[in-house]
Amino acid sequence: MKKFQLLLTAFISLALLASCGGSGKSKSDAKASAITGAGATFPQPFYNKIFKNYTSEQNLLVTYGGIGSGGGIRSLKDKIVDFGASDAFLNDKKLADMPGEVLHIPTCLGAVVAAYNLPGKPELKFTPELMESIFMGKINKWNDAKIAAVNPEVQLPDLEITVVYRSDGSGTTFIFSDYMSKVSADWKEKIGAGKALQWPVGIGAKGNPGVAGTISQTVGAIGYIGSEYAFAQKIPVASIQNSAGNFIHPSVESVSASAKGEIPADTRVSLTNTDAADGYPISSFTWLIIYKEQNYKKRSLDQAVQTIKLIDWVVSADAQKETTKVHYAPLPEAAVAKAKAVLSQVTYDGKSLQ
């Protein structure tokens, strides 16, 4: 983490020198040479795709480091990136701990899936009770009678269950544990919700790619990852029983359905355990997070303008149409309207940028 932050700091320093050096221009007149962000690996395939497109179309370099939501928030707090990215919105306590007022802009919806590695790649269904038992280590064999009762058509192997979890601070972990805390009183009491947890069983791996790779290489493994990583590596994922009692497979349609409820003005909302009958229950928005006042740490006016221009484009139809190509769901119209309203609050020296 420290190494990555040092690299980010060096990169931004070089960018500032390139944009200002020898020009005689004031700080506010300097032109942006690059936009830098860091954070969640959950939406990273989507960000990699659209930021590459934006760099090509606008001739302005956009770089993104997938270091986990926790790392993204720390980088924003240290003011070494133009934006942080997180799958977990900042609660009121964490908002108060930031050095300035921050804003949340949702960018897409995704699913956290229960991905597993079993011979023959059977299609499994899990109830909330099974999710609790497996991930808390109450069930440790795949042919346990409780798993068999929910999956009577599957020939379950006599294999030990290996739980794989995120070892780094992770918004994916927050989404998963937020869901588990809603459906399991025992989980809520003993483990709780957060970006980093004390796991009772299992092995840790860094980032969604690390967890996906560990599952792929470990027969008998199960873990939680962003759906794109499971789809990309062709790892089977379970259908999860939602609050309406329906077993729902993660898809663009079922993830979109999870966002049918009311979205608050600041967009900080949890979609897990949705009451939508056709909604996948472990779904979430993911956010880019920025400072409301953009004049900080020698940022130029153009750096601020270009940052907001980029984020406004991310929620536009041109960028949103790319979501389904990498297995995410686009923002519903209501969320786009709320995102644009949030962006309209951004200022530089107290003056609106829009």
Sequence and secondary structure as in RCSB ss.txt:
>XXXX:A:sequence
MKKFQLLLTAFISLALLASCGGSGKSKSDAKASAITGAGATFPQPFYNKIFKNYTSEQNLLVTYGGIGSGGGIRS
LKDKIVDFGASDAFLNDKKLADMPGEVLHIPTCLGAVVAAYNLPGKPELKFTPELMESIFMGKINKWNDAKIAAV
NPEVQLPDLEITVVYRSDGSGTTFIFSDYMSKVSADWKEKIGAGKALQWPVGIGAKGNPGVAGTISQTVGAIGYI
GSEYAFAQKIPVASIQNSAGNFIHPSVESVSASAKGEIPADTRVSLTNTDAADGYPISSFTWLIIYKEQNYKKRS
LDQAVQTIKLIDWVVSADAQKETTKVHYAPLPEAAVAKAKAVLSQVTYDGKSLQ
>XXXX:A:secstr
 HHHHHHHHHHHHHHHHHHHTTT   GGG    EEEEEE STTHHHHHHHHHHHHHHHS EEEEEE  HHHHHHH
HHTT SSEEEESS   HHHHHHSSS EEEEEEEEEEEEEEE  TT    EE HHHHHHHHTTS  BTT HHHHHH
 TTS     B EEEEE S  HHHHHHHHHHHHH HHHHHHT SSSS   SS EEESHHHHHHHHHHHSTTEEEEE
EHHHHHHTT  B EEE TTS EE   HHHHHHTT S   TT     TT   TT  SSEEEEEEEEESB   TT  
HHHHHHHHHHHHHHTSHHHHTTGGGGT B   HHHHHHHHHHHTT EETTEE  
